[in-house]
């Protein structure tokens, strides 16, 4: 409700799309920053302007209106049951399976064991940092933060990798690892979040059982849905119907996954792989392939724009506590250090199976950007006492990741490549 007027879900969606389009236009027209960077910064600046108005004008209720607007959005349902399915399917469409097979062992280990290592290290470190700054964040919520911040987003770094001319195997490994660690990270997050909300002690045996059930069931469901869609698309040649089939896969498949209690994100990642490889190669004409790519690229851009705008606007709802700022700043090196361990340990142990070259470590570590998935998971947290700390830390880690890591990864890779060639 804003100004005494109740907002429907359509009103909320309309406001977010209008804001994202307006800020996106201003960014493209004047700032010319990467879309994720521009929208995040302008969303944060808009929030600071709202806060400033409330301070300068005693009668202003702008901050309260924005907070009520955000509180009226059911983030958990909207993001977990909606946006994630679209984001993961769109990301999977662009992964080259033939190249990814060559890096299958690093992808498998990094997206499973690597995610678990990162979750544990970030969780333990975040608990210690919270105690250091005087914030007592419960250990289970620290692990929740570790799970939501561990998935990486390859979209913004893939174009950089192409310009830096890394090997196709490394490029596919980065994309594949990021895609599957998104799915695995969401499963781990959901298990830890359910434990945190219920207040029951974490049972490793039960967590492992749920993980295998949800992830394994998601893989089977994704393969089945992807195969059915592939057969249907192969039997016709009409781009409008085939685009609708891909949309049906995402919406219907995710709803089915929720109904049978398997991982929807994993199912959508697998279905996207099937359609993005077998479907693109054997079931689509050139016209259909072009329309499918453009449709899902647009969906991905719109959803990421809204997510980066939302994380910027959420600044209004974070309490003005300097300890949260310090905690968020300290979370940045913690996440980077945990990512380094989670990447270097498996790569070192698997060097005999596949040596990805000198660019592998810097690409996977510094190029492991946090983006839309982490934002979606953080925004979907219930209003618990730990939420402000987790939200502030997520915001600062994502902001650093997008601006600093995303802005310097190309130069870093060129420098490493030049040094290794001499």
PyMOL commands that set and color helices and strands:
alter all, ss='L'
color gray80, all
select helices_A, chain A and resi 9-31+35-56+62-71+75-92+97-102+104-133+139-150+155-164+168-198+204-234+239-260+264-282+286-317+322-349+359-366+372-379+387-421
alter helices_A, ss='H'
color red, helices_A
deselect
rebuild
show_as cartoon
